[in-house]
């Protein structure tokens, strides 16, 4: 559910982790201009009929409305059923894309096991947690909790990724971001009126994404498969996981109300499958630095949609806290500039990413 996630995964999945004992390579974050210079034929190969700014806006809307769709879906179906339907329709979209492009699926038990773990951490677990969370918390709060994912990611990367060195700016961003979380939750009121269980589930879902990203980076970097193939396989494995779990905890729906059913279909086909294709296209065209900016529009759109269409209550501390969270998240994503231009490593060798942290 976080869009900063996909851009980061697309970038790091192309960087193979050096073997133990090998000299560590300095990791730099090339600018979009540097990427374009290193791949002069990219614009010709990826020329679009629709301007990238329009697609960026559409992607922001699709992911921002995902929390509303989850809320509507759980109004008639069990959370596990909503998640299963979401994964089914999302996988169907990516399966069609894989067939059209004639991409080869990953091979080898080792790769499939790692993809299964990634499917659990990046899809099955967070999707289910958000669905359960929205049984008791507003979709607006779920969308803001989702925005904390970069904060969790930065905190975890400092521990798990030795090459990701902290800077004063990023540490400050971490502190500011969690101050924003406390503002959203109304800490000065003793968290009065807050559903602790639902909020904890939403925050745990946001934490699950960076845990999954780090796992993907450690295990699936440099596999040689395309991002589409890895992502499609991962979603399919997550769907299988939910297909096994759902019948154990839910009964078959007695009815299929039209509006909630359409919400689940849209959540899967648009919010998961189509959005991933669009997001990867943006990364290729304008680079991950620009594409990941979609992250900062998602909670704004989620809040506006929840208030306008679901009549969810909105107190002053919710939007103020959300802005503080986004400011902190932006600081945690900032990196020091390289001393001199460095030619980026090719991004097609390791597949551009298998994880999806979309809402």
C-alpha positions, 0 to 999 in steps of 0.5 A: 500500500505504499507507493514509495515502496515500488520505486525503491524496490525497482531501484534496489532489485537491480543491485545484487548483494555482494557475497560475504567477504567481497568488497562493498560497493558504494551505492549511489542514487543516480538522478533521473537525468543520469539514468536517461543519459545512460540509456539514450534509447529509453525514450524511443522504446517507452514513448507513451501516447498519454503524458506521464503527468496524467498517468501519475495523477491517475495512479495517485487517484487509484491508490488513494481510493484503495482504502475507500474500496477496502472499506466498501468491500468489508461492508459485505464480505469478510476481510480475508475474502476481500483480500482473496478477491483483490489478489485474484483480480490483480493476478489476472491482470498481470497474467494477461500482461505476462502472456502478451509480453511472453515473459518467462516465469521464474524457475527453480525451487529456491526462487519460488520459496523466496517469492512465497515469503515475499508474497506473504510479507508484501501482499497477503499479510499487509492486505489482510491486515488493512482489511481487518483494520478497516472494520473498526477504523476509518479509511482515512486513518488507514491511509495515513497509517500506510504513509508511515511505511517509509519511516519504518523502512528507514529505521529498519534499513539502518539496522539491516542494511549496512550500506544504508548510512544514516544522515542527520537529515534522515534521522531528523525525518524519522523523528518528525515522522513519528511525531506526526503519527502521535499527532494523528493518534491524539497522544496528548488526549491519551489516545481517547476514542482510538481503536487500538486494535484496528490502528495497530493492525494498520501500522503493522501492515505498514511495517510489513512492507519494509520488512518485505523489501529488505527480504527481497533485496537480500534474496531476489536481487539479480535473479535475471527475471523481469519485474513483471514476471516476478510481481505476477508470480508473487501475487499468484503465490499470495493468492494461493496463500489466501485461498488456503487460509480463507475457507478456514476462517470464513464461510461462503458468502450468502449473497454478492451485493453489487457495490461491494463486489464491484469495489473488490473487483476494482481494488484488485484489477485497478488498484493492484494489477493495473496500478502496478503496470502503470507504476512500473511504466512511470519508473521506466519513463521518469525514474524512481525518484519522480515516480515515488512522489506518488506516495505523498498524494495517497493519504491526501486522496484517501482522506478526501475520499473517506470524508466526502464519500463515506462521511467519515469524521475528520478532526484537526489533528488528522490532516495536520498529523498527516502533513507532519508524517509526509514531511518526515517521510520525505526527509527519510528518503533524501540522500546525499549527493554523490561527489561526482557523477556515477554511471548507474548499473543496468536495471534489466539484469535483476528484474526491476522488482517483485514486491508491491507495497501499493495500498 
